[in-house]
Amino acid sequence: MYAISISDLSHQSMGIGASVLVAPVTGDIVDVEHGAVDGQAVTLKCDDDRAEAIIEVLRTYKMPTLRAYKQGPKGGWVAYK
């Protein structure tokens, strides 16, 4: 499972394009950076290939520094590339 930083998604430069890609697969809100003010992310409820494609499109066309996370085997979150 993948997640994208809520703070980054709400950034003005993301625009309408981000919501068109993310809204259909929006999942739960998770705490990916414990203790950080902007440490919350929204999960992407879709297969891994689609989640990776969404992240890459957003990084390529909207925000190269978009923070994305992948859930590890023990349930924790790690930065995705």
FIPA-558777 format. One record per residue: residue in one letter; x, y, z of N, C-alpha, C, O in turn. Coordinates in Angstrom, 2 decimals, always signed. Example, Ala and Ser with C-alpha at 12.3 -4.5 7.8 and 13.67 -1.06 7.14 Angstrom:
2
+---------+---------+---------+---------+---------+---------+---------+---------+---------+---------+---------+---------+---------+
! residuo !    n_px !    n_py !    n_pz !   ca_px !   ca_py !   ca_pz !    c_px !    c_py !    c_pz !    o_px !    o_py !    o_pz !
+---------+---------+---------+---------+---------+---------+---------+---------+---------+---------+---------+---------+---------+
!       a !  +13.19 !   -5.69 !   +7.80 !  +12.30 !   -4.50 !   +7.80 !  +13.20 !   -3.30 !   +7.80 !  +14.24 !   -3.32 !   +8.46 !
!       s !  +12.85 !   -2.25 !   +7.08 !  +13.67 !   -1.06 !   +7.14 !  +12.90 !   +0.03 !   +7.87 !  +13.41 !   +1.14 !   +8.04 !
+---------+---------+---------+---------+---------+---------+---------+---------+---------+---------+---------+---------+---------+
// end
This chain:
81
+---------+---------+---------+---------+---------+---------+---------+---------+---------+---------+---------+---------+---------+
! residuo !    n_px !    n_py !    n_pz !   ca_px !   ca_py !   ca_pz !    c_px !    c_py !    c_pz !    o_px !    o_py !    o_pz !
+---------+---------+---------+---------+---------+---------+---------+---------+---------+---------+---------+---------+---------+
!       m !   +0.85 !   -1.18 !   +0.00 !   +0.00 !   +0.00 !   +0.00 !   +0.89 !   +1.24 !   +0.00 !   +1.98 !   +1.25 !   +0.58 !
!       y !   +0.41 !   +2.27 !   -0.66 !   +1.13 !   +3.53 !   -0.78 !   +0.32 !   +4.66 !   -0.14 !   -0.89 !   +4.56 !   +0.01 !
!       a !   +1.02 !   +5.73 !   +0.22 !   +0.37 !   +6.91 !   +0.79 !   +1.10 !   +8.16 !   +0.29 !   +2.29 !   +8.12 !   -0.03 !
!       i !   +0.35 !   +9.26 !   +0.23 !   +0.90 !  +10.54 !   -0.22 !   +0.66 !  +11.58 !   +0.87 !   -0.41 !  +11.63 !   +1.47 !
!       s !   +1.66 !  +12.42 !   +1.11 !   +1.58 !  +13.46 !   +2.12 !   +0.38 !  +14.39 !   +1.88 !   +0.22 !  +14.93 !   +0.79 !
!       i !   -0.45 !  +14.55 !   +2.89 !   -1.60 !  +15.45 !   +2.80 !   -1.13 !  +16.89 !   +2.64 !   -1.71 !  +17.65 !   +1.87 !
!       s !   -0.10 !  +17.25 !   +3.36 !   +0.44 !  +18.61 !   +3.26 !   +0.89 !  +18.91 !   +1.84 !   +0.61 !  +19.99 !   +1.31 !
!       d !   +1.57 !  +17.97 !   +1.21 !   +2.03 !  +18.18 !   -0.16 !   +0.85 !  +18.24 !   -1.13 !   +0.85 !  +19.05 !   -2.06 !
!       l !   -0.15 !  +17.38 !   -0.93 !   -1.32 !  +17.38 !   -1.82 !   -2.09 !  +18.69 !   -1.75 !   -2.68 !  +19.12 !   -2.73 !
!       s !   -2.08 !  +19.31 !   -0.58 !   -2.84 !  +20.54 !   -0.42 !   -2.07 !  +21.78 !   -0.90 !   -2.61 !  +22.88 !   -0.90 !
!       h !   -0.84 !  +21.59 !   -1.31 !   -0.01 !  +22.70 !   -1.81 !   -0.65 !  +23.29 !   -3.06 !   -1.15 !  +22.56 !   -3.91 !
!       q !   -0.63 !  +24.57 !   -3.17 !   -1.28 !  +25.29 !   -4.26 !   -0.79 !  +24.85 !   -5.64 !   -1.57 !  +24.86 !   -6.59 !
!       s !   +0.45 !  +24.48 !   -5.77 !   +0.99 !  +24.12 !   -7.08 !   +0.43 !  +22.79 !   -7.60 !   +0.56 !  +22.49 !   -8.79 !
!       m !   -0.19 !  +22.00 !   -6.72 !   -0.74 !  +20.72 !   -7.16 !   -1.96 !  +20.92 !   -8.04 !   -2.16 !  +20.16 !   -8.99 !
!       g !   -2.78 !  +21.90 !   -7.75 !   -3.92 !  +22.23 !   -8.60 !   -4.95 !  +21.11 !   -8.72 !   -4.94 !  +20.14 !   -7.96 !
!       i !   -5.82 !  +21.27 !   -9.69 !   -6.94 !  +20.35 !   -9.90 !   -6.47 !  +18.98 !  -10.38 !   -7.13 !  +17.98 !  -10.11 !
!       g !   -5.35 !  +18.92 !  -11.08 !   -4.86 !  +17.65 !  -11.61 !   -4.65 !  +16.60 !  -10.55 !   -4.92 !  +15.42 !  -10.77 !
!       a !   -4.15 !  +17.02 !   -9.40 !   -3.90 !  +16.07 !   -8.33 !   -5.19 !  +15.45 !   -7.84 !   -5.25 !  +14.24 !   -7.61 !
!       s !   -6.23 !  +16.25 !   -7.67 !   -7.48 !  +15.71 !   -7.15 !   -8.13 !  +14.75 !   -8.14 !   -8.77 !  +13.78 !   -7.74 !
!       v !   -7.96 !  +15.01 !   -9.43 !   -8.52 !  +14.12 !  -10.45 !   -7.86 !  +12.74 !  -10.38 !   -8.53 !  +11.72 !  -10.56 !
!       l !   -6.56 !  +12.71 !  -10.11 !   -5.85 !  +11.44 !  -10.02 !   -6.06 !  +10.73 !   -8.68 !   -6.20 !   +9.51 !   -8.64 !
!       v !   -6.09 !  +11.49 !   -7.61 !   -6.09 !  +10.90 !   -6.27 !   -7.50 !  +10.62 !   -5.73 !   -7.70 !   +9.61 !   -5.06 !
!       a !   -8.46 !  +11.47 !   -6.01 !   -9.80 !  +11.32 !   -5.43 !  -10.42 !   +9.93 !   -5.63 !  -10.99 !   +9.40 !   -4.68 !
!       p !  -10.34 !   +9.34 !   -6.80 !  -10.98 !   +8.03 !   -6.97 !  -10.37 !   +6.90 !   -6.14 !  -11.01 !   +5.87 !   -5.93 !
!       v !   -9.15 !   +7.08 !   -5.67 !   -8.48 !   +6.01 !   -4.91 !   -8.13 !   +6.42 !   -3.48 !   -7.34 !   +5.75 !   -2.82 !
!       t !   -8.70 !   +7.53 !   -3.02 !   -8.41 !   +8.02 !   -1.67 !   -8.85 !   +7.01 !   -0.62 !   -9.97 !   +6.50 !   -0.65 !
!       g !   -7.95 !   +6.74 !   +0.30 !   -8.23 !   +5.80 !   +1.37 !   -8.21 !   +6.48 !   +2.72 !   -8.75 !   +7.57 !   +2.90 !
!       d !   -7.60 !   +5.82 !   +3.67 !   -7.54 !   +6.30 !   +5.05 !   -6.39 !   +7.27 !   +5.25 !   -5.45 !   +7.34 !   +4.46 !
!       i !   -6.48 !   +8.03 !   +6.33 !   -5.40 !   +8.91 !   +6.74 !   -4.53 !   +8.15 !   +7.73 !   -5.03 !   +7.55 !   +8.68 !
!       v !   -3.22 !   +8.20 !   +7.50 !   -2.28 !   +7.48 !   +8.36 !   -1.19 !   +8.43 !   +8.84 !   -0.91 !   +9.44 !   +8.20 !
!       d !   -0.59 !   +8.08 !   +9.96 !   +0.52 !   +8.86 !  +10.52 !   +1.82 !   +8.22 !  +10.03 !   +2.20 !   +7.15 !  +10.50 !
!       v !   +2.49 !   +8.88 !   +9.09 !   +3.69 !   +8.31 !   +8.49 !   +4.98 !   +8.87 !   +9.07 !   +6.03 !   +8.22 !   +8.99 !
!       e !   +4.92 !  +10.05 !   +9.66 !   +6.09 !  +10.67 !  +10.29 !   +5.67 !  +11.09 !  +11.70 !   +5.24 !  +12.22 !  +11.93 !
!       h !   +5.81 !  +10.16 !  +12.62 !   +5.37 !  +10.40 !  +13.99 !   +5.99 !  +11.65 !  +14.59 !   +7.21 !  +11.84 !  +14.54 !
!       g !   +5.15 !  +12.50 !  +15.13 !   +5.62 !  +13.72 !  +15.78 !   +5.80 !  +14.91 !  +14.86 !   +6.01 !  +16.02 !  +15.34 !
!       a !   +5.73 !  +14.70 !  +13.56 !   +5.89 !  +15.82 !  +12.62 !   +4.55 !  +16.53 !  +12.44 !   +3.50 !  +15.89 !  +12.39 !
!       v !   +4.60 !  +17.85 !  +12.36 !   +3.38 !  +18.63 !  +12.17 !   +2.67 !  +18.23 !  +10.89 !   +1.44 !  +18.19 !  +10.84 !
!       d !   +3.44 !  +17.94 !   +9.85 !   +2.87 !  +17.56 !   +8.57 !   +3.13 !  +16.07 !   +8.26 !   +3.40 !  +15.71 !   +7.12 !
!       g !   +3.04 !  +15.24 !   +9.27 !   +3.36 !  +13.83 !   +9.15 !   +2.20 !  +12.92 !   +8.79 !   +2.32 !  +11.70 !   +8.94 !
!       q !   +1.09 !  +13.47 !   +8.32 !   -0.05 !  +12.66 !   +7.93 !   -0.05 !  +12.46 !   +6.42 !   +0.41 !  +13.31 !   +5.66 !
!       a !   -0.58 !  +11.31 !   +6.00 !   -0.68 !  +11.00 !   +4.58 !   -2.00 !  +10.29 !   +4.32 !   -2.60 !   +9.71 !   +5.23 !
!       v !   -2.42 !  +10.33 !   +3.08 !   -3.64 !   +9.64 !   +2.67 !   -3.21 !   +8.41 !   +1.87 !   -2.36 !   +8.50 !   +0.99 !
!       t !   -3.81 !   +7.27 !   +2.20 !   -3.47 !   +6.04 !   +1.48 !   -4.14 !   +6.02 !   +0.12 !   -5.16 !   +6.67 !   -0.10 !
!       l !   -3.54 !   +5.28 !   -0.78 !   -4.09 !   +5.09 !   -2.12 !   -4.63 !   +3.67 !   -2.19 !   -3.87 !   +2.70 !   -2.19 !
!       k !   -5.95 !   +3.55 !   -2.26 !   -6.60 !   +2.23 !   -2.30 !   -6.72 !   +1.77 !   -3.74 !   -7.77 !   +1.91 !   -4.37 !
!       c !   -5.63 !   +1.22 !   -4.23 !   -5.58 !   +0.69 !   -5.58 !   -4.40 !   -0.27 !   -5.65 !   -3.66 !   -0.42 !   -4.68 !
!       d !   -4.23 !   -0.91 !   -6.79 !   -3.09 !   -1.83 !   -6.93 !   -1.78 !   -1.02 !   -6.96 !   -1.78 !   +0.17 !   -7.24 !
!       d !   -0.70 !   -1.71 !   -6.68 !   +0.61 !   -1.04 !   -6.58 !   +1.02 !   -0.35 !   -7.88 !   +1.58 !   +0.74 !   -7.84 !
!       d !   +0.75 !   -0.98 !   -9.02 !   +1.13 !   -0.35 !  -10.29 !   +0.44 !   +0.99 !  -10.49 !   +1.06 !   +1.96 !  -10.92 !
!       r !   -0.85 !   +1.05 !  -10.17 !   -1.59 !   +2.31 !  -10.32 !   -1.09 !   +3.35 !   -9.34 !   -0.91 !   +4.52 !   -9.71 !
!       a !   -0.85 !   +2.96 !   -8.08 !   -0.35 !   +3.90 !   -7.08 !   +1.00 !   +4.48 !   -7.49 !   +1.22 !   +5.68 !   -7.38 !
!       e !   +1.89 !   +3.62 !   -7.98 !   +3.21 !   +4.09 !   -8.41 !   +3.08 !   +5.04 !   -9.61 !   +3.81 !   +6.02 !   -9.71 !
!       a !   +2.15 !   +4.74 !  -10.51 !   +1.94 !   +5.61 !  -11.68 !   +1.41 !   +6.97 !  -11.25 !   +1.86 !   +8.00 !  -11.76 !
!       i !   +0.46 !   +7.00 !  -10.31 !   -0.09 !   +8.26 !   -9.80 !   +1.02 !   +9.10 !   -9.18 !   +1.12 !  +10.30 !   -9.45 !
!       i !   +1.84 !   +8.48 !   -8.37 !   +2.93 !   +9.20 !   -7.71 !   +3.90 !   +9.76 !   -8.75 !   +4.32 !  +10.92 !   -8.65 !
!       e !   +4.26 !   +8.97 !   -9.73 !   +5.20 !   +9.42 !  -10.75 !   +4.63 !  +10.56 !  -11.60 !   +5.35 !  +11.51 !  -11.92 !
!       v !   +3.35 !  +10.48 !  -11.96 !   +2.72 !  +11.56 !  -12.74 !   +2.71 !  +12.85 !  -11.93 !   +3.04 !  +13.91 !  -12.45 !
!       l !   +2.32 !  +12.76 !  -10.66 !   +2.29 !  +13.96 !   -9.82 !   +3.68 !  +14.56 !   -9.66 !   +3.84 !  +15.78 !   -9.70 !
!       r !   +4.67 !  +13.71 !   -9.47 !   +6.04 !  +14.21 !   -9.32 !   +6.56 !  +14.82 !  -10.62 !   +7.28 !  +15.82 !  -10.59 !
!       t !   +6.21 !  +14.24 !  -11.73 !   +6.72 !  +14.71 !  -13.02 !   +6.08 !  +16.03 !  -13.44 !   +6.77 !  +16.93 !  -13.91 !
!       y !   +4.77 !  +16.13 !  -13.27 !   +4.05 !  +17.29 !  -13.82 !   +3.64 !  +18.34 !  -12.79 !   +3.34 !  +19.47 !  -13.16 !
!       k !   +3.60 !  +17.99 !  -11.52 !   +3.08 !  +18.94 !  -10.53 !   +4.08 !  +19.30 !   -9.44 !   +4.31 !  +20.48 !   -9.18 !
!       m !   +4.68 !  +18.30 !   -8.81 !   +5.54 !  +18.59 !   -7.66 !   +6.64 !  +17.54 !   -7.54 !   +6.39 !  +16.45 !   -7.02 !
!       p !   +7.83 !  +17.84 !   -7.99 !   +8.93 !  +16.87 !   -7.94 !   +9.28 !  +16.42 !   -6.52 !   +9.83 !  +15.33 !   -6.34 !
!       t !   +8.97 !  +17.23 !   -5.53 !   +9.33 !  +16.90 !   -4.15 !   +8.18 !  +16.25 !   -3.38 !   +8.24 !  +16.18 !   -2.15 !
!       l !   +7.15 !  +15.79 !   -4.07 !   +6.02 !  +15.14 !   -3.41 !   +6.51 !  +13.99 !   -2.53 !   +7.24 !  +13.12 !   -2.99 !
!       r !   +6.11 !  +14.01 !   -1.27 !   +6.50 !  +12.93 !   -0.36 !   +5.50 !  +11.79 !   -0.48 !   +4.30 !  +11.97 !   -0.29 !
!       a !   +6.02 !  +10.62 !   -0.78 !   +5.20 !   +9.42 !   -0.89 !   +5.81 !   +8.34 !   -0.01 !   +7.01 !   +8.37 !   +0.29 !
!       y !   +4.99 !   +7.40 !   +0.40 !   +5.42 !   +6.37 !   +1.34 !   +4.87 !   +5.02 !   +0.91 !   +3.81 !   +4.92 !   +0.29 !
!       k !   +5.62 !   +3.99 !   +1.26 !   +5.18 !   +2.62 !   +1.00 !   +5.12 !   +1.90 !   +2.34 !   +6.00 !   +2.06 !   +3.18 !
!       q !   +4.08 !   +1.13 !   +2.52 !   +3.92 !   +0.40 !   +3.77 !   +4.85 !   -0.81 !   +3.77 !   +4.88 !   -1.59 !   +2.81 !
!       g !   +5.59 !   -0.95 !   +4.85 !   +6.52 !   -2.07 !   +4.97 !   +5.82 !   -3.34 !   +5.42 !   +4.63 !   -3.31 !   +5.74 !
!       p !   +6.53 !   -4.44 !   +5.46 !   +5.93 !   -5.72 !   +5.81 !   +5.43 !   -5.81 !   +7.25 !   +4.58 !   -6.64 !   +7.57 !
!       k !   +5.95 !   -4.95 !   +8.12 !   +5.51 !   -4.96 !   +9.51 !   +4.50 !   -3.87 !   +9.80 !   +4.14 !   -3.65 !  +10.96 !
!       g !   +4.03 !   -3.18 !   +8.74 !   +3.00 !   -2.17 !   +8.92 !   +3.49 !   -0.74 !   +9.00 !   +2.68 !   +0.19 !   +8.92 !
!       g !   +4.79 !   -0.54 !   +9.16 !   +5.32 !   +0.83 !   +9.22 !   +5.39 !   +1.44 !   +7.83 !   +5.11 !   +0.78 !   +6.84 !
!       w !   +5.75 !   +2.71 !   +7.78 !   +5.82 !   +3.43 !   +6.50 !   +7.24 !   +3.89 !   +6.24 !   +7.91 !   +4.39 !   +7.14 !
!       v !   +7.70 !   +3.71 !   +5.00 !   +9.02 !   +4.17 !   +4.59 !   +8.87 !   +5.07 !   +3.37 !   +7.93 !   +4.93 !   +2.58 !
!       a !   +9.80 !   +6.00 !   +3.22 !   +9.76 !   +6.91 !   +2.07 !   +9.87 !   +6.08 !   +0.79 !  +10.65 !   +5.14 !   +0.70 !
!       y !   +9.04 !   +6.48 !   -0.19 !   +9.07 !   +5.81 !   -1.50 !   +9.89 !   +6.64 !   -2.45 !   +9.55 !   +7.79 !   -2.73 !
!       k !  +10.96 !   +6.09 !   -2.95 !  +11.94 !   +6.71 !   -3.86 !  +11.92 !   +8.18 !   -3.72 !  +12.67 !   +8.88 !   -4.40 !
+---------+---------+---------+---------+---------+---------+---------+---------+---------+---------+---------+---------+---------+
// end
